[in-house]
Amino acid sequence: MTLRVAILGASGYGGAGLIERLSRHPDAKLEAVASRAHLGRPVDDAWPHLAGLVPLSFVDAEAAIASADVVMCATPHGATAPLVRAARAAGKRVVDLSADFRLDAETYAEWYGPHPHPELLDEAVYGLPELHRSELRGAAIVASPGCNATAATLALAPLAAEGLLGQVPSVTIVTGASGAGRATGLGLHFAELSENARPYKVAGTHRHTGEIELALGRLAAQGKDSRSHGPRQEVRLAFNPVLVPMSRGILATAVARPERELDDASLLERYHAFFDGDPCVRVSSELPQTKAVAGSDRALIAVRWDRRTGSVLAMCAIDNLGKGAAGQAVQGLNVAFGFDETAGLRLGGVWP
């Protein structure tokens, strides 16, 4: 049977990515799209690049939930949990792109405030398929990871699983402006963003820091095939993002200082072995770049040994709207429902 899917928050960038992927998905039918800002208007009004291709109009969340087997939420943090509760009460499964079900209640409270519906947290599985594939099968709530967290976690995952993170690994990311969504702000105006690079939410203040630490802590305690509510070690991470003038893309540069000597060949072998069989991750000796993943749902990863400082340098490039958002969510949906993992996805990028 074809899976009926509804998208809440379908007039945001994440929602557009979901519409695109589900429109070409062989096992899913896009049944409804919801948006308060565009209620009653056709999809074309919000997304002119889809003109004539998606014959739907935006409905309210209640109608969208009622029409589908699974609900995909591309809605804001905090506002999403009540929508997930409504979907679960109606017997629907959920893929959530917000942060509302990525963390345990205590960690969520630290970064976002009290959780609106903590009674649902036990149903949620962290939706990074490379680390939670077996747990995702049949999941009631797929908590799709954040874009920065995806790039940082994938860069450091093989090291975490082997106890090679050292004391305090660090990650610096450069990220495109679409990560902030469609809402406007002074720092996102063309005159402010163009020809500029601006650090933001540095020194342990970015909300994705806690998410990355949890993911790496589970890897350190459990290895690659992790359980969302299983044991974890304490990991502390220095995480600092930089906004750069590109529309999409993330490049994470991670540095770890393990307590033993390594080399390029052994590190590359470790990374290849760790991600073997993961269709949306490519490990290469070539350094990654954001242009190579623009429009794609893959991550490109490279790793180097810095013998002068005794450090591992790991780099990961993703499209923040692809593997960092909509592509990752559809990949999680595919695993949860037993479809081909890459159904509806685009593995090649757009060049130039």
C-alpha positions as CSV (number, residue, x, y, z in Angstrom):
1,M,0.0,0.0,0.0
2,T,1.1,3.6,-0.7
3,L,1.9,5.5,2.4
4,R,-0.1,8.7,2.8
5,V,2.0,11.6,4.1
6,A,1.1,15.1,5.4
7,I,3.5,17.9,5.9
8,L,3.0,20.5,8.6
9,G,4.9,23.8,8.2
10,A,5.0,23.2,4.4
11,S,5.7,26.8,3.5
12,G,9.1,26.9,5.2
13,Y,12.4,25.8,3.6
14,G,12.3,22.4,5.2
15,G,8.7,21.9,4.1
16,A,9.6,22.7,0.5
17,G,12.4,20.1,0.6
18,L,9.9,17.5,1.9
19,I,7.4,18.4,-0.9
20,E,10.1,17.9,-3.5
21,R,11.3,14.6,-2.2
22,L,7.8,13.1,-1.5
23,S,6.6,14.2,-4.9
24,R,9.1,11.7,-6.5
25,H,8.9,9.0,-3.8
26,P,7.8,5.7,-5.3
27,D,6.1,4.4,-2.1
28,A,4.6,7.5,-0.6
29,K,1.8,9.9,-1.7
30,L,1.8,13.5,-0.6
31,E,-1.7,13.7,0.7
32,A,-1.8,17.2,2.4
33,V,0.3,20.2,3.1
34,A,-0.4,22.6,6.0
35,S,0.5,26.2,6.5
36,R,-1.1,28.9,8.6
37,A,0.5,31.7,6.6
38,H,-0.7,30.3,3.2
39,L,-4.0,28.7,4.3
40,G,-6.3,28.0,1.4
41,R,-3.8,29.0,-1.2
42,P,-2.1,26.7,-3.7
43,V,1.4,25.3,-3.2
44,D,2.5,27.5,-6.2
45,D,2.0,30.6,-4.1
46,A,4.6,29.7,-1.6
47,W,6.9,27.8,-4.0
48,P,6.9,29.1,-7.6
49,H,9.6,26.5,-8.6
50,L,6.9,23.8,-8.1
51,A,4.2,25.6,-10.2
52,G,1.9,23.1,-11.8
53,L,3.7,20.1,-10.3
54,V,2.0,19.7,-6.9
55,P,-1.8,20.1,-7.3
56,L,-2.5,20.8,-3.6
57,S,-3.6,23.8,-1.6
58,F,-2.5,24.5,2.0
59,V,-4.9,23.3,4.7
60,D,-4.8,23.6,8.5
61,A,-2.9,21.2,10.7
62,E,-6.0,19.3,12.0
63,A,-7.2,18.5,8.4
64,A,-3.7,17.5,7.4
65,I,-3.2,15.1,10.3
66,A,-6.6,13.5,9.7
67,S,-5.8,12.8,6.0
68,A,-2.5,10.9,6.4
69,D,-0.8,7.8,7.8
70,V,2.3,9.7,8.8
71,V,2.8,13.3,9.6
72,M,6.1,15.2,8.9
73,C,6.5,18.3,11.0
74,A,8.7,21.1,9.6
75,T,7.4,23.5,12.3
76,P,9.2,25.5,15.0
77,H,10.7,24.2,18.2
78,G,8.2,24.3,21.1
79,A,5.2,24.7,18.8
80,T,5.8,21.2,17.3
81,A,5.3,19.0,20.4
82,P,1.6,19.8,20.7
83,L,1.2,18.9,17.0
84,V,3.0,15.6,17.6
85,R,0.8,14.9,20.5
86,A,-2.3,15.5,18.4
87,A,-0.9,13.2,15.6
88,R,-0.1,10.4,18.1
89,A,-3.5,10.7,19.7
90,A,-5.0,10.2,16.2
91,G,-2.9,7.0,15.8
92,K,-0.5,8.6,13.3
93,R,3.3,8.1,13.2
94,V,5.5,11.2,13.0
95,V,8.7,12.4,11.6
96,D,9.7,15.6,13.4
97,L,12.3,18.1,11.9
98,S,12.2,20.3,15.0
99,A,14.3,19.8,18.2
100,D,11.3,18.8,20.3
101,F,12.1,15.1,20.5
102,R,15.8,14.9,19.9
103,L,16.8,15.2,23.6
104,D,15.8,13.8,26.9
105,A,13.7,16.0,29.2
106,E,16.6,17.3,31.3
107,T,18.8,18.2,28.4
108,Y,15.9,19.8,26.5
109,A,15.1,22.0,29.5
110,E,18.7,23.1,29.6
111,W,18.7,24.3,26.0
112,Y,15.0,25.1,25.2
113,G,13.1,25.3,28.5
114,P,10.6,22.8,30.0
115,H,9.4,20.2,27.5
116,P,5.7,20.7,26.5
117,H,5.0,16.9,26.3
118,P,7.6,14.8,28.1
119,E,5.3,11.8,28.2
120,L,6.0,11.3,24.5
121,L,9.8,11.3,24.7
122,D,10.1,7.6,25.2
123,E,8.4,7.0,21.9
124,A,11.1,9.0,20.0
125,V,14.1,7.6,18.2
126,Y,16.9,9.9,17.2
127,G,16.7,10.0,13.4
128,L,20.3,9.8,12.3
129,P,20.1,6.6,10.3
130,E,23.8,6.0,10.2
131,L,23.8,5.6,14.0
132,H,20.3,4.4,14.7
133,R,19.2,2.3,11.7
134,S,18.0,-0.8,13.5
135,E,16.2,1.3,16.2
136,L,14.4,3.4,13.6
137,R,12.6,0.5,12.1
138,G,9.0,0.8,13.2
139,A,9.6,4.0,15.2
140,A,6.5,5.9,16.3
141,I,8.3,9.2,16.4
142,V,11.4,9.9,14.3
143,A,13.3,12.9,15.8
144,S,15.3,14.1,12.8
145,P,18.6,15.7,13.8
146,G,19.6,19.3,13.4
147,C,21.7,20.3,10.4
148,N,24.8,21.5,12.4
149,A,24.5,18.4,14.7
150,T,24.4,16.1,11.7
151,A,27.6,17.5,10.2
152,A,29.5,17.6,13.5
153,T,28.3,14.2,14.7
154,L,29.2,12.5,11.4
155,A,32.6,14.1,11.4
156,L,33.5,12.8,14.8
157,A,31.4,9.6,15.0
158,P,34.1,7.0,14.2
159,L,36.4,8.6,16.7
160,A,33.8,8.6,19.4
161,A,33.0,4.9,18.8
162,E,36.7,4.0,19.4
163,G,37.4,6.3,22.3
164,L,39.6,8.6,20.3
165,L,37.9,12.0,21.0
166,G,40.4,13.1,23.6
167,Q,39.4,15.5,26.3
168,V,37.4,18.3,24.6
169,P,37.0,18.0,20.8
170,S,36.2,21.1,18.9
171,V,34.0,21.8,15.9
172,T,33.8,24.9,13.8
173,I,31.2,25.1,11.1
174,V,30.6,27.5,8.3
175,T,26.9,27.6,7.3
176,G,24.6,29.2,4.8
177,A,21.9,31.6,5.5
178,S,19.0,29.3,4.7
179,G,19.6,27.5,8.1
180,A,17.8,30.4,9.7
181,G,14.6,29.7,7.8
182,R,12.5,32.1,5.8
183,A,12.0,34.6,8.6
184,T,13.9,37.9,8.1
185,G,16.3,39.5,10.5
186,L,18.9,42.2,10.4
187,G,21.8,39.8,10.1
188,L,20.2,38.1,7.1
189,H,19.7,41.2,5.0
190,F,21.7,41.1,1.8
191,A,23.8,44.2,2.8
192,E,24.7,42.6,6.1
193,L,25.3,39.1,4.9
194,S,27.1,39.7,1.6
195,E,30.9,39.7,1.7
196,N,30.8,39.0,5.4
197,A,31.6,36.1,7.7
198,R,30.1,36.4,11.2
199,P,30.4,34.0,14.2
200,Y,27.2,33.5,16.2
201,K,26.1,31.7,19.3
202,V,29.7,30.7,20.2
203,A,31.3,29.6,23.4
204,G,28.9,26.9,24.3
205,T,25.7,28.8,23.6
206,H,24.4,27.2,20.4
207,R,21.5,24.8,21.1
208,H,22.9,22.1,18.9
209,T,25.8,21.7,21.3
210,G,23.8,19.5,23.7
211,E,22.5,17.4,20.8
212,I,26.0,16.7,19.5
213,E,27.2,15.8,22.9
214,L,24.4,13.4,23.5
215,A,25.0,11.7,20.1
216,L,28.7,11.4,20.7
217,G,28.2,10.2,24.3
218,R,25.9,7.4,23.0
219,L,28.5,6.4,20.5
220,A,31.3,6.4,23.1
221,A,29.2,4.1,25.4
222,Q,27.4,1.9,22.8
223,G,29.2,2.0,19.5
224,K,27.7,2.7,16.1
225,D,24.3,1.0,16.4
226,S,23.2,3.2,19.3
227,R,19.9,3.3,21.2
228,S,18.4,6.7,21.8
229,H,17.5,6.0,25.4
230,G,20.5,3.8,26.1
231,P,23.7,4.4,28.1
232,R,26.0,7.3,27.3
233,Q,29.3,8.7,28.4
234,E,29.8,12.3,29.2
235,V,31.2,14.3,26.3
236,R,32.0,18.0,26.3
237,L,32.4,19.7,23.0
238,A,33.6,23.2,21.9
239,F,31.2,24.1,19.2
240,N,31.4,27.4,17.3
241,P,29.4,28.3,14.1
242,V,30.1,30.9,11.5
243,L,27.5,32.4,9.1
244,V,28.9,32.9,5.6
245,P,27.3,34.4,2.4
246,M,26.0,31.4,0.7
247,S,22.4,30.2,0.5
248,R,22.9,26.6,1.6
249,G,25.6,24.3,2.8
250,I,27.5,23.4,6.0
251,L,31.2,22.6,6.3
252,A,32.2,21.2,9.7
253,T,35.8,21.1,10.7
254,A,36.4,19.0,13.8
255,V,39.6,18.6,15.8
256,A,40.2,15.8,18.3
257,R,43.4,15.0,20.2
258,P,43.4,11.3,21.1
259,E,45.9,9.9,23.5
260,R,47.8,7.8,20.9
261,E,49.6,8.2,17.6
262,L,47.6,7.6,14.4
263,D,48.2,8.3,10.7
264,D,46.3,9.1,7.6
265,A,46.0,5.6,6.3
266,S,44.7,4.1,9.5
267,L,42.2,6.9,10.1
268,L,40.8,6.6,6.5
269,E,40.5,2.9,7.0
270,R,38.6,3.4,10.3
271,Y,36.2,5.9,8.6
272,H,35.6,3.7,5.6
273,A,34.8,0.7,7.9
274,F,32.5,2.8,10.1
275,F,30.4,4.2,7.3
276,D,30.5,1.0,5.1
277,G,27.0,0.4,3.8
278,D,25.7,3.9,4.5
279,P,24.3,5.1,1.2
280,C,24.1,8.8,2.2
281,V,27.7,9.1,3.4
282,R,30.8,9.1,1.2
283,V,34.3,9.0,2.8
284,S,37.1,10.1,0.6
285,S,40.7,11.2,0.7
286,E,39.7,14.3,-1.1
287,L,38.8,17.3,1.0
288,P,35.0,18.0,1.0
289,Q,33.4,21.2,-0.2
290,T,29.9,22.6,0.1
291,K,29.4,23.1,-3.7
292,A,29.8,19.3,-4.1
293,V,26.7,18.6,-1.9
294,A,24.5,21.5,-2.9
295,G,21.1,20.1,-3.7
296,S,22.0,16.6,-2.5
297,D,21.1,14.4,0.4
298,R,24.6,13.0,1.0
299,A,27.4,13.9,3.4
300,L,31.0,14.0,2.2
301,I,33.7,13.3,4.8
302,A,37.5,13.4,4.9
303,V,40.0,12.8,7.7
304,R,43.6,13.7,8.3
305,W,46.3,13.1,11.0
306,D,48.2,16.3,12.0
307,R,51.5,14.8,13.3
308,R,52.8,18.2,14.4
309,T,50.0,18.6,17.0
310,G,49.0,15.0,17.5
311,S,45.5,15.9,16.3
312,V,42.8,14.3,14.1
313,L,41.2,16.7,11.6
314,A,37.8,15.5,10.3
315,M,35.7,17.4,7.9
316,C,32.1,16.9,6.8
317,A,30.1,18.8,4.1
318,I,26.4,18.6,3.8
319,D,23.5,20.6,2.3
320,N,21.8,22.0,5.4
321,L,18.4,21.7,3.6
322,G,19.2,18.2,2.3
323,K,21.1,15.8,4.6
324,G,20.7,18.5,7.2
325,A,16.9,18.7,7.0
326,A,14.4,17.4,4.4
327,G,16.6,14.7,2.9
328,Q,17.5,13.3,6.3
329,A,13.9,13.3,7.4
330,V,12.8,11.3,4.3
331,Q,15.8,9.0,4.8
332,G,14.5,8.4,8.4
333,L,11.0,7.9,7.1
334,N,12.3,5.3,4.6
335,V,14.1,3.3,7.4
336,A,11.1,3.6,9.8
337,F,8.7,2.2,7.2
338,G,11.0,-0.4,5.5
339,F,11.4,1.4,2.2
340,D,14.6,1.6,0.2
341,E,16.7,4.0,2.2
342,T,17.3,6.4,-0.7
343,A,13.8,6.4,-2.1
344,G,12.9,10.0,-3.0
345,L,16.4,11.3,-2.3
346,R,18.9,12.9,-4.6
347,L,22.5,11.6,-4.1
348,G,24.2,13.8,-6.7
349,G,24.6,17.5,-6.1
350,V,24.1,20.5,-8.5
351,W,27.2,21.9,-10.2
352,P,28.0,24.7,-10.7
